[in-house]
Amino acid sequence: MDTKDIKQLDGIIKSLGEKKLGYGIHSTRSFVSAHPYMMYDDELENIERDYTLMLDYMKRGFNDPQRKDIYNSLLTRLYKFVSNLRISYMSQNIQFFSEATRKSINQSFSNDRIKSALESFVTDVAMLSLEPEPARTEKSKEIYRTHNDFIQALFGYIVVSRQWTDNERDFFEGILLSPATDIIDAQLITSAITIATMNNMDINKFHVLINIYTKTTDNRLRQRALVGWVFALSSDVKIHPQLKQLVASVLENPDVINEIADLQKQIIFCMNAEQDNDTIQRDIMPELMKNNNLNITRFGITEKEDDPMNDIFDPGASERAMEKMEEGFQKMMNMQKAGSDIYFGGFSQMKRFPFFYHVANWFCPFYLEHPEISSTVDKLKDTPLLSNILNNGPFCDSDKYSFTLAVASVINHIPANMREMFNTKEALGQTVSDEDQKQPAYIRRMILQDMYRFFRLFYQRSQLVNPFDRHHSIFVADDLFDGTGLSKVFPDLCYFMLKHKNKNALASLLPKYNDESDARCMLTHGIYELNFAHNPASAAKYLEKAIKLQPDSRRVKSMLARAYFETENYNDAAKWYGIIYNEDNSSKTNALNYCVALSKAEKYAEAINLLYKLDIEYPDSISVIRVLAWNLMGMNKLQQAEREYKRITKSNEAENGDWLNAGYCQWFIGNISEAINMFKTFMSFQSKNQSYNLYDEFSKDRSFLLSHGIDEIDILLMTDLIKE
């Protein structure tokens, strides 16, 4: 594949998005001239002629009131031509698209042929019930095999199809909504349209996805169409003015707005799958594996025969082991209930079966008659395992196929007693009720998990636009949604992203959510600037607006105090920490924050009385002693400060910075040798950082040192003494 050619075509499309028609025509002509072997019609010549005519009319001074509409029409026509040129090029030069072409090239896909094949399949399956039993099984397999070959080829045909005409749009919409089309076929065709539109924007394909979403009465098809038209926006091509109209129209329904907001959250959960898997492997599985004195049977979890002496040497050990096991399982179940994809890690290892070489299979709803698992079904026909998976398992369709294929490959090697376990629903662990499986959110989550596995694991995924990548995953930030009712859910979405610490999402969403009259909005911006962008000065500006709008908010006060502190505006930090402390003077944290801010503002006398009070209330608190010692130094009460630093350095809670501060105290007193020892202890903890320079550390506290008579020469001399 020559990436230069694809980049050239993408560059032309980008220029059309910028309405540079003349440049687009010239560049397209250049590409066509360089690729004379490619098939194309005479539309480019027609566009060139019409554009030349437009230029000629303008040159002659004609005032054409239709000029703007004609110009936009030419942009759309040229886009269709370039888009068809692009898909033609990819079908010949990019493996994913060339394989789709190869699968579909030997079949006829006229409208009549497609309609006939889809409807005949439904009729043939219905007629199977009239066949005698011996012949029914073989005839069923033949019907499903033949139809699978057709639907796989149709999937490829749609993926590499050119720009659809209005007639093709209406045809596919009709068959997808028709009760004569099998629902599994309808879902697969919808996924094919999604993949096609994501990688080559087609307004008519997009129109079909929108219309299926708004018109179908089947929730499975509706949710697939929703994911489809949202993911189609990943194409980044926004040339068609109808796109904005279609999106705005569908968002007039408040239920749609809520559904789209939920979809955005579910995408984030999908993208956290590997992180969640790491959590399970790191924090949960080791605890489960430790308790290997437990048997998992078809009747549940039971204990093995234990040594009776264990109860003497370690009373309650078995009960604790059981509690740990149950706690681990509960953690995973809670993660799943919250939306986590807890099965990704395990099932990602089961996508190497030949079944997954075929792209359509990644999107195919699970059904027992699938020809590519029929031999597997035969192996497992003596157990109800497959029907349990289909009816009750909390797995996406892709994982159901993986699980079925994996079990079939080892079923003959499993001990008889373990095979017996597969006869029960308990073999699956947690199951999902029929009612829950019919919920739109559940259906959508399963569709997204199928999609996520495809875009993370399919061997040709790099050749496709990825809706889960950093650029496309936060789809609600797309300009197409500007001015729609979706802005109503931005506060909730921003809080969701804050909770999940998703900096990328917040960076995309916050520019769209900036209402200076909304305290919650200003707080959200402040938290982002403080915690994610690490820009406390900017955070303070937002938080100052927030506190004016919500003067009683404890959280805003706390964030504002912290922002002032991090900008080294210690006077204002002390003011706000003081307000917080006065509102709740029973909190040790509030008191310490206030004292630290006062000390940084060099208001040592104001802090000292409160610190003495805290030292009495918390006599062994090193955090209190640490602040007290610094303030005593600040007040030049060096002997008292020395006593406090001795309390700190003799404790097990001494931090590295305590040795530095204790060294300052000895330096101020004049105990140079003792100061050197403490500075060397401080430096010993910094040994891993070879570039660390004590002079830089002294420089941070220069004003404090100067206030105690330590000037620049003293600092340089002390630095050299430490080096010796």
GUTOR-777135 format. One record per residue (C-alpha): residue in three letters; x, y, z. Coordinates in steps of 0.001 Angstrom, whole numbers, plus 500000, padded with zeros to 6 digits. Each point is the difference from the previous one (the first is absolute). Example, Ala and Ser with C-alpha at 12.3 -4.5 7.8 and 13.67 -1.06 7.14 Angstrom:
ala512300495500507800/ser501370503440499340/
//
This chain:
met500000500000500000/asp501270503439499086/thr499011502165502971/lys500924503056497939/asp497033499361497679/ile497546499654502885/lys501388503159501606/gln499533501828496695/leu496351498928499771/asp499418500863503662/gly501614503379499358/ile497556500641497153/ile497056499102502244/lys501349502288502712/ser500254502874497520/leu496373499400498997/gly499035500227503660/glu501681503400499946/lys497901500835496878/lys503101500291497778/leu498270498781496858/gly502562501244497445/tyr502887498402501888/gly498004496789500385/ile499270499783496257/his503647500623499121/ser501294497423502506/thr497447497397498904/arg500996500461496365/ser503642499571501027/phe499203496734501834/val497933498610497114/ser502758500828497505/ala502539498161502174/his497759496907500258/pro498655499408496479/tyr499330496297500750/met497226500831502486/met496412499823498798/tyr497920503163500283/asp497160501684498149/asp499885503380498256/glu498623501849503062/leu503312501782500591/glu499839501521496509/asn496426501133500668/ile501029501637503285/glu502967501714498327/arg497747501306497236/asp497374501328502427/tyr502650501656502177/thr501626501640496976/leu496582501294498958/met499445501445503485/leu503370501773499847/asp499191501338496538/tyr496640501414501152/met501670501706502935/lys502761501376497772/arg497385501565497745/gly498379501692502962/phe496779497971500145/asn498348500068503415/asp498723496439500390/pro497735499652503094/gln500450496205499821/arg503805500204500033/lys500408498880503633/asp497632497051499600/ile501694498917496765/tyr503417500277501629/asn498896497793502920/ser498402497560497580/leu503295499714498115/leu501823499373503294/thr497617497125500770/arg500311498544496505/leu503784500154500116/tyr500017498399503447/lys497922497077498680/phe502420499576497109/val503091500095502241/ser498352497736502579/asn499253497411497317/leu503549500371498716/arg501283499449503526/ile497961496840500678/ser501015498661496593/tyr503661500594500842/met499660498400503456/ser498217496983498521/gln503062499348497887/asn502796500998502355/ile498960499585503660/gln499657496440501262/phe496865500424502095/phe498069501531497107/ser501527497773497307/glu498919496890501952/ala496492501416500352/thr499982500565496239/arg501256496461499323/lys497229498498502150/ser497263501892498206/ile501253500171496427/asn498490496738498768/gln496474500670501247/ser497219502107498589/phe498719502664502339/ser497177501585498100/asn497162501249502166/asp497804497120498867/arg502698497438500775/ile500634501372503508/lys496297500204500834/ser499316496527498644/ala502924498399501895/leu499055501587503317/glu496305499175499760/ser500556496475498649/phe502223499181502945/val497261500924502484/thr497477497922498041/asp502347496999499717/val500692500004503736/ala496290500195500761/met499322497050497677/leu502548497798501787/ser497400499100502604/leu498125498083497301/glu502989497800499202/pro500310496519501581/glu502613499887502771/pro502751497963498244/ala500099502433497064/arg499321503168501983/thr503464500271501583/glu501909499621496744/lys497685502329498104/ser500275502572502788/lys503781499918499846/glu499919500465496222/ile497574502939500222/tyr502108501772502640/arg503279499256498199/thr498743501380496688/his498515503051501662/asn503155500631502031/asp502051500039496794/phe497594502560498569/ile499823502250503055/gln503805499987500415/ala500359501034496362/leu497295502660500400/phe501857501357503030/gly503134500434497863/tyr497998501476497120/ile498569502706502243/val503378500787501604/val501564500766496583/ser496886501468498363/arg500177503336498223/gln497895503012501002/trp496373498867500133/thr497286501542497895/asp496711501074501572/asn498481496830498560/glu502592497791501739/arg499452501916503245/asp496259499366499881/phe500506496350499037/phe502302499145502917/glu497842501927502433/gly497020497995498777/ile501581496579500394/leu501417500850503446/leu496564501039501245/ser498175497160498264/pro498526497247502211/ala500958497597497210/thr503716500549500774/asp501567497865502720/ile501040502179502967/ile503524498540500037/asp500421500904496320/ala498676503503500672/gln502529500495502801/leu502907498743497886/ile499053502241497073/thr499794502961502410/ser503535499240501226/ala501247499790496415/ile498478503415499247/thr501694501332503153/ile503466498764498968/ala499503501336496471/thr498871503458501136/met502719500356502650/asn502683499448497394/asn498362501824497085/met497265502436500999/asp496864499530497937/ile497042502229500850/asn497508497422498758/lys501493497204502108/phe500003502376502975/his496370500805499234/val499123496294500129/leu501634499605503429/ile498131503026501385/asn496676498836498566/ile500381496442501290/tyr500752501427503447/thr496881502162500011/lys497591497609498251/thr500689496407501051/thr497993498404502782/asp502681497392500751/asn502290501166502809/arg502942497870498828/leu499944501586496550/arg499297503458501412/gln503017499977502301/arg502256498666497264/ala498869502808497723/leu500663502541502769/val503551498750500470/gly500254499937496205/trp499133503613499239/val502003501289502967/phe503086498018498951/ala499485501119496398/leu500948503499501169/ser503536498620500412/ser500423500496496252/asp500711503711500751/val498385500991496672/lys497385502688500640/ile499496501302496462/his496310499167499742/pro497703502660501516/gln497389497238500518/leu502205498489502728/lys499340502905502341/gln496286499955499177/leu499671496259500613/val501838500153503322/ala498093503068501192/ser496697498401499043/val500587496765501917/leu501182501949503065/glu496676501789500316/asn498895496972502025/pro501164500302503682/asp500153496182500299/val502510499919497152/ile502173502567501786/asn500102497857503138/glu500730496893497953/ile502908501695498246/ala501414501206503330/asp499820496432501347/leu501681498724496835/gln502882502423500538/lys500478498704503551/gln499871496388498838/ile502742500694497452/ile502217501194502842/phe499313496779501907/cys500990498018496891/met503234501938499670/asn500810499275503653/ala499761496227499355/glu503742499352500091/gln500444502202503056/asp497157498127501717/asn501623496703499033/asp503251501155501604/thr498048500819503165/ile498468496528500040/gln503339498278499369/arg501850502131502551/asp497491500459502819/ile497391497247499748/met501352496843498355/pro503017499534502331/glu497601499990502957/leu497752497451498296/met502947497783499073/lys501275500005503561/asn496869498257501168/asn500724496787498162/asn498532497901502796/leu496566500619498464/asn498158497803497503/ile497793501566497329/thr497279497458499218/arg496656499986498245/phe498444500508503424/gly502069503109500740/ile503181500670502000/thr500874497390502643/glu502980499423502250/lys502461497167499594/glu500753497690502847/asp502313502025502211/asp502525498855502522/pro498071500089503331/met503112501419501683/asn499614503212497976/asp497131501126502211/ile502274499676503008/phe502951501898498564/asp497985502553498000/pro496374500211501164/gly497662501480497393/ala502442499609497061/ser497514498157497798/glu497287502595500634/arg502387502799499098/ala500988498196496795/met496359499662498988/glu499363503676500773/lys503013501018497885/met498763497864497111/glu496504501474500165/glu501410503510500352/gly502102499547496862/phe497047498770497971/gln497869502837501330/lys502587502587498928/met499876498681496450/met496209499937499980/asn499891503573501297/met502381501065497231/gln497712498387497444/lys496886501627501457/ala501738503371499797/gly500572499393496273/ser503484498443499885/asp500823497456497317/ile501413497387502383/tyr500163497207497405/phe502208501751497439/gly503288498763501449/gly499022496340499940/phe498118499902496722/ser502593502091498143/gln502154496853500038/met497262498040498215/lys499814501907496718/arg502501497869498085/phe497527497435498721/pro499546499973496189/phe496443501171500687/phe501391503474500701/tyr501902500253496722/his496685501010498402/val499163503605500771/ala496207499540500020/asn500259497430502798/trp501233502670502427/phe496639501754499652/cys497705497003499664/pro497388499491502744/phe500496496628501657/tyr497821497178498675/leu500468496250500306/glu499429499313496297/his503006502057498831/pro501682497679497454/glu503488500784501280/ile499205498638503463/ser497672497139498937/ser502617497313500644/thr500595501557503401/val496297499909500792/asp499964496314499092/lys502774499311502519/leu498079501744502750/lys496500498855499103/asp499816497739503058/thr500316502976502364/pro497793503057500409/leu503110502175500163/leu499461501800496688/ser496403500917500696/asn501076501252503426/ile502648502201498383/leu497520501331497471/asn497171500597502437/asn501728500932503245/gly503692500807499596/pro501088503598500640/phe502265499921496933/cys499973501926496741/asp499354497959496828/ser503675499868499052/asp500857498502503395/lys497160497482499737/tyr501530498696496787/ser503458499969501620/phe498757498119503038/thr498122497433497920/leu502994499330497756/ala502390499835502946/val497865497547501978/ala499472497813496938/ser503755499779499434/val500599498595503486/ile496719498260500846/asn501381496519499323/his502906500611502379/ile497879501210502903/pro499370497500502818/ala496493498550500102/asn499120501635503319/met500940503423498623/arg498014499394496805/glu497034499278502229/met500403503484501443/phe499225501444496542/asn496493498557500231/thr498998502763502403/lys499511503729499714/glu502383500404502923/ala502846499126497627/leu499737503513498586/gly500203501732503344/gln497995503215499977/thr497161499989497472/val497842502754498508/ser496218499891500154/asp497908500177496850/glu498636503351501111/asp503479501497500492/gln501157498686496618/lys497193501914498307/gln501049503327501502/pro501424502459497416/ala503050500737502169/tyr500871496286500270/ile499532499393496267/arg502125503047499201/arg502752498905502393/met500231496599498311/ile500186501629496542/leu502773502328501168/gln501970497130501516/asp499811498142496671/met501196503139498218/tyr502782500639502502/arg501341496468499643/phe500003500362496216/phe501886503301500015/arg502493498734502601/leu500607496452498762/phe499110499529496313/tyr503216499468498076/gln499196502652497338/arg498697502611502441/ser502803502458499198/gln498563500448496486/leu496739501413501359/val498799503143501743/asn499816499196503724/pro497026501542501866/phe501678499200503331/asp503191501945499368/arg500867503247501760/his498807502144497111/his496542498442499545/ser498946498437503311/ile498537503205501501/phe497433500282497232/val497677502399501891/ala502600502738499479/asp499465499824496227/asp498998503369498519/leu496914498361498488/phe498460499964503485/asp500535503734500558/gly496751501860500567/thr498037496823500755/gly498399498812503215/leu503046497861500712/ser501541502963501828/lys497553499285502853/val501869496824500949/phe503504501518499869/pro500099500739503754/asp499240496367500801/leu502473498747497389/cys502760502270501294/tyr499470498770503555/phe500090496426498702/met503331500674498276/leu501364501626503174/lys499057496893501959/his501768497800497480/lys502985502365499808/asn499716500218496220/lys502119503016499085/asn499557499519496261/ala496203500035500299/leu499989503090502196/ala502320501848497622/ser497477499317497210/leu496828500717501964/leu500827503047502111/pro500364502456497080/lys496379499067499151/tyr498880500512503602/asn501024503454501198/asp497119501809501681/glu501319502716502325/ser496586500262501658/asp500077496330501038/ala501901499280503231/arg500258496301499215/cys501557500795496622/met502562502355501529/leu500855497408502660/thr500461497313497334/his502383502248498067/gly501831500809503219/ile500451496324500896/tyr501244499238496481/glu502511502858500021/leu501229499067503482/asn500081496201499843/phe500474499196496318/ala501531503013498239/his502066500904503104/asn499322503678499460/pro499026501378503438/ala499944503626498824/ser497343499197497411/ala498171497836502544/ala499850502907502451/lys498266502210497411/tyr497249497426499429/leu499632499298503713/glu499731503704500821/lys496982500127497676/ala498601496826501543/ile500218501327503570/lys498104503151499035/leu497203497848498602/gln500055497464502828/pro501488501731503073/asp499055497195502419/ser501626497150498080/arg502609498261502174/arg501510498279496972/val500496503243498072/lys501611501629503043/ser502353497068500439/met500987499930496311/leu500465503787499941/ala502238499898503089/arg502099497279498375/ala500240501903496714/tyr501232503125501813/phe502498497906501949/glu501410498397496826/thr500371503423498360/glu501945501085503126/asn497318502552500816/tyr500293498995503636/asn498093502945501479/asp496817499127498100/ala500604496292500610/ala500199500680503754/lys496827502090499795/trp497982497164498446/tyr501541497245502098/gly499128502168503003/ile496384500257498865/ile499843496234499551/tyr501545499425503451/asn497626502409501720/glu497042498187498439/asp501273496663501327/asn502653500400502696/ser499656496371501089/ser501918498800496952/lys503717499430500468/thr500525500227496234/asn498266503380499788/ala502112501310502875/leu503280498771498518/asn499216501387496536/tyr499295503371501596/cys503243499928502002/val502108498991496987/ala498515502830497936/leu500660502483502839/ser503594498843500294/lys500511500331496222/ala498586503521500289/glu502565500555502789/lys497219500572502541/tyr501709497788502551/ala498536501654503085/glu496442499412498729/ala500733496320499440/ile501931499195503157/asn497163500084502571/leu497852497716497891/leu502971497660499529/tyr500608499780503765/lys496332499143500411/leu500272497287497360/asp503170498623501613/ile498088499566503249/glu497041498363498254/tyr502212497778497814/pro503229499582502031/asp501476497309497748/ser499030501478496660/ile503168500502497947/ser498057502047497431/val499090502494502735/ile503544500057501437/arg501417500566496509/val497985503196499454/leu500618501111503595/ala503774499625499609/trp500067502070496797/asn497954502799501578/leu502266500051503073/met502948500418497632/gly498119502763498234/met499557501811503332/asn503723499436500702/lys499231497770502999/leu502820497739498931/gln500533498008503210/gln496332499048500101/ala500057499181496290/glu503086497802500552/arg498114497954502623/glu497107499474497635/tyr502271498901497134/lys501624497469502312/arg496541498577500722/ile499413499696496253/thr503355498497498965/lys499879497406502790/ser496567498806498901/asn499221497401497348/glu497937502554498072/ala502829502369499069/glu499912501071496350/asn502977500987497913/gly499133503700500156/asp500099499860503796/trp503787499479499874/leu500376503057497783/asn497929502168502361/ala501787498627503067/gly503261500921498257/tyr498735503560499541/cys499277500189503724/gln503561498897500921/trp501434502408497419/phe498062502918501519/ile501167499030503502/gly503594499807498758/asn500534496239500334/ile501603499722496562/ser501325496449500344/glu496594498751501176/ala498320501876497138/ile502411498351497532/asn499133496533501372/met496311500650499591/phe500401501378496486/lys502040496926499093/thr497241497759501352/phe497549501958497898/met502226499569496928/ser500376496249500598/phe496294499606499298/gln500486501865496728/ser502815497742498797/lys497818498363497341/asn499779503332498220/gln503598500607498952/ser499228503460498647/tyr498562501180503319/asn501639503196501228/leu499759501182503614/tyr500592503572498869/asp496679499877498114/glu498261498861503176/phe501538502859501983/ser498903502397497265/lys496354499041500512/asp500281501187503613/arg502286502989499288/ser497677502625501505/phe499547497912503151/leu503784499511500312/leu500650503703499423/ser497548500881502780/his502253497987502353/gly503244501625498891/ile501063497388497418/asp501137501806496863/glu501065498786496541/ile503653499509501009/asp498927497839502961/ile497823497900497680/leu502845499450497522/leu502451499088502777/met497562497573501597/thr499396498365496615/asp503735499427499583/leu500337498644503540/ile497312497416499274/lys501800498968496794/glu503154499331502003/
//
